[in-house]
């Protein structure tokens, strides 16, 4: 599946903006949801299964000849690791699964944007965000409780929630505008 940079930017901006709009409209509900998220086991299962499926799909579509004889066994092994994490790594499962999704999303963003690096300097916005996702994914994999701490800090009161949501929403809208203008046809 080949995704255009324009569509990726629009979908990413729109998807990220949903939480920000909710935070602006209902800061107390936003705070309650995101403070519970790091230890939300059902959300962790859903996110981990999505991450496992996405990772297995990437491995299956990877044309690496050196591993072609082992691809089926690798897919079974990776699926077992993902399901096993849901069973045996219950603590901060949602954060760990989100970290994997960040890294998978970063790969998609880098692969989609790389061919267009010379076409527009705004492609660097996409690439820098992708590497920020990689760093966040690595950091939250190693120290998942840090996300809990950050969420507590950034949801300390309604004013902080509204300021944070406004800044993030502005960036999300910027991504949508880039998708509609600078990345059009890419």
N, C-alpha and C positions, 0 to 999 in steps of 0.2 A: 504494500500500500504506500503510495507516494502522496505526501501531504504538502500543500503549498505553504510557503512562509506566510502569506497573507491570511489564509484560513487558520493556520496555527495561532497566529497573533490575535486574531479576532476571538477565536474560541477560548484561548488562554485568558485574555483580558475579560471576556464575559464571564467565564467560569470563576475567576478569582474575585470578580466584583460582586457576586451574589452574597458572599459572606459580609462584605463591606457595607452593602446596602442594608442588610439585616442588622448589622451593628449600629448603623446610623438611626434606623427606625426603632430598634428595640435593644438598647445597650445592656439592659439587665438580662434579657434572654441570651444575648450574645455572650455575656460574661458567664452565665450559668452553663451554657453549652461548652464553651472552650475551656473552662476550668475543669470540667469533667472529662474532656476528651482524652488526655494522656492515659488514663486508666480505664477507658471505656472498652471493655473486652469485646462486646458484640461489634462495635465499629472496627476494632482491631482485626477481628476475624474477616470481616468483609474486605477491608483494605489489604490485608495480607493475601487473601485469595485473589484479589484483583492484581496485586503486584506479582504474585506467583504466576498467574496466567499470562500476564504481559511479558514477564521475563522468559517464560517458556516459549511464547510466541516469537520473541526476538531470537532465542537460540535456534529454534526450528527454522527460521528464515535466514539464518546466518550461513553464507556459503563457504564455510571453512572445510576444505577437503581433508585436512589432517584429522578432523574429528568426525567425519561422516560415518565411519563404521561404529562409533560410540554414541551417535546422536540420540538414538532411542533410549539407551540406558541413561544418558545424561538428563534427558527430559523427565524420565521417571524419577531419577534422583533429585532433581530440582523440585519437582512437584512434591515429593516426600518431605523435603526440607521445609517447603512452604506450609504444608499441612501440619508437619511436626512442630513447627514454630507456633502454630495456633494452639496446639495441645500442651506443649511443654514450656513455652516462653510466654506465659500469660502476663507477666509484669511489664507494663508499658508496651504492650503489643501494638496498640494503635500508633504510638510514636515510631516504633521500629518499622512498621508497615508503611507509614507516611514517608519515612526516610528512604525506603526502597523506591516508592513511587516518585519522590523528588529526583532520585538518580536516574530512573527510567525516563522521566519527563525531560530531564536535562539531556539525555542522549538523543531523544527525539528532536529537541530544540537545536542542538548542535548540528546533527545530521541534516536537518531541514535548512538551517541558516548558512552552513559552511559554503555551499556552492554560490551564494549570493553576496559573499563578503566584499567583493569589489564593486558591486552594483550600487550600494547605498551605505553611507556611514551609519545609518540607523540600524543596520543589521547587528551592529555591535551591542545595541540595547538587548536584543534577543540573546546574543551569545553571553554577555555578562550576567544576565538573569539566569541562564542555564548553569553557569559556573557557580553562581550563588546557591542554586539548588543543589549542586554537587557538594559544596562545602557544608550546607545545612544537612544534607543527607548523611554525610560522613560524621558530622558532629553529633547529630541526634541518634545515630546508630551506636556510637561509643558512649554517649552520655544522655540517654533518653530523658532523664529527670530534668535536664536543662530546659527542655521545652515547657515542662510544667512550671518551672520557675519563671521563664519568660512570659508565659501566659498569665501567671499571677501578677507580674509586674505591669503588663500592658492592659490588664483588666482591673486595675486597682480601684478605679472609680469611673463614673460615666463620662467625665470630661476626657480622661485619657483614652477611653474606648472611642469616643467620637473623633478626637484628633487623629488617632491611629487609623481609624476607618476612612477618614477623609483623605489622608495622605495616600493610603493604599488604593483607594478608589480613583484618585487622580492618576496614579500610575497605571492602573488597570484600564482606565479610559484612554490614556496615552497609547497603550498597546493596541487597543481597538482602532484608534485613529491611524496608527502606523499600518495596521492591517488593511485599512480602507484606502490609504493614500500611498505612503512610501513603499509599501510591500506589494502593492497592486501588480498583478502579473508575475509575481515571483513565486 
